Amino acid sequence: MPADVPAILALQDQAAGDMPERVFVRTKEAELGILGEDGIGLWIEAGDGSPAAFGMAVTDRGTVATLHRDVLGHLGDPADVWMIDTVFVAPSWRGFGLQRHLLGRFVALARERGIPLLLATVSPENRHSLDNFLAMGFAEVGRGAYYGGYERCVMAKRI
């Protein structure tokens, strides 16, 4: 997956568009470097092979524990948690359920690998993403300031 980093970053730039950082914090190139080691990246391609959507779950226990320590005490051991770090969809592919599809794929992978808990953060201003997480069975378990102090809903799903 690291060879795909330029394409992932280009898709992210399209998806983020002019959204303010408080709503969509972009994943940095260095963070994508963990794919295949402590991260799982999933693509959806359009019929012409161009990227339509991307999602990434972080499996690094230190990252998960640090980011969500306030909720992990209530939800489980960091060794049993994946964090869905980012999911974004190209503007021309929005409205086709691709974010929900990616969330479903992460749920299936977690089930296969015996991971009982998925966490994520979503901006309360990003109504579409929040609705998608809720529709996929995630529940808001708290709120906090993450990614440089931006308010986020902390979402969790038991598998």
N, C-alpha and C positions, 0 to 999 in steps of 0.2 A: 504493500500500500504506500510506503513512503515515496515511491516513484510518481504516485498520483497527486502528491501534495500541491503542485502548481494548479492542477485542474480543480482540486478541492477549494483552494483559496480563491480562484476565479469564480467558481460557483457561489461561494460564500459572499463575495463582493456583490454579485448580482442579487442574491437573496436579501442581503442587508440593505441594499439600495441606500435610501436616505433616512433609514430608521435611526433615531438617536441611540447612542451607546447605552443609555440607561435601559433601553428596551431590548437591544440585541448587541451583546458584547461579542466581538469577533474572536474566534479561535486563532491563536498565533501559529505561525509556521513551526516554531519549535515544539509547540504542544502537539502538533500532528505527527511529530517524529516518534511518538510512543506507539503509533499504530503497529500492531503485530507483536509488541512486547507487553505493554500495560494498557493497551487500548484496542478496541474493536471498531473498525470502520465499516459501514455498510453503504453501498451505492444503489441508486436506481437510475438506470439509463433510459433515455428516450429511444424511440425506434431507430433514429439515425446514429445511435451510439453516443450522443452527447449526454453529459450528466444532467439529470433532472432533480435529484435529491441526494442528500448525504446525511448520515448520522454517525455519531461516535459515542461509545460508552467507555468510561475509564474504569479499569480494573485494578489500578495501583492502589493498594490499601492505604498508604500514607496520604495520598491525595483525597480519597474518599473520607477518611477519618478527619483530616484537617478541615475540609470544606463543610462537613456536616456534623461536626462533633456535638453540636447542640441538640440534634435530633437523634443521632446514633445511640445515645444513652437510653433512649426510649424505644428504639426500633430494632436493635440487634448489634451483633459484632461486626466491625468493619470488614472482617475476612469473609463475611457472607453478603456483601453488598457490591453492586455495580452502580455507577453513577452515569446516567445518560447526560453527557457533557454538552452535546450540541446536536441539533437536527435542523436542517434548513432545506428549503425547496425553491427551485428557480421560479421567478415570478410567472413565467408562461405556463408552469405546471401546477400552480396553486389551484385548489378547488377539486382536485382529483383524488384526494385521500392519501397522498404519498407520505405525509408526516405520520398519519395513523398506521400506515403499512409498515414504516420503519420501526415505530414503537412496538408493533406486534412482532416484528422479527427479533427485536431485542428481548421481548418477553419469552419468545420461543427458545432463543439461545440460552437465556438464563435458566429456563426450565431444564433444558438438555444438560446443562453443566452443573445443575444442583445449586444454583444461586437463588436463595429464597427472597431476596429483596432488591428492588430497583429504586433508585432515588434520582431526582432531577430538580433543577431550579428553573422557574419560568417567571418572567417579568409579569407583574399583575396588569401591566398596560398592554401586554401581548395577548389579547382576548382569544384570538384564533388558536394559538398554541395552548393556552390554558384550557380551552374547550376540548381540544384534541386529547390532551392528557387525561382530563376528566372522563371523556368518552371511552378511553382505553382502560378505565378502571383504576387510575391513579387517584389518590386523595391528597388534598392539601393537609400537611401535618405541621406546618409552621411557616413563619416568615422571618426573614433576616436580611441583613445587608451583606452582599457578596460581590465579587468582581469589582473591587474598588469602591464599595459602599452603596451599590445600587440595590434597591429593594427587590427581593425575589420571594415568590411562593416556593416553599420546599414541598415537592410532590413525592409520594411514595406508593409503591405497589408491591404487595406480597405475592409471591409466585406459588 
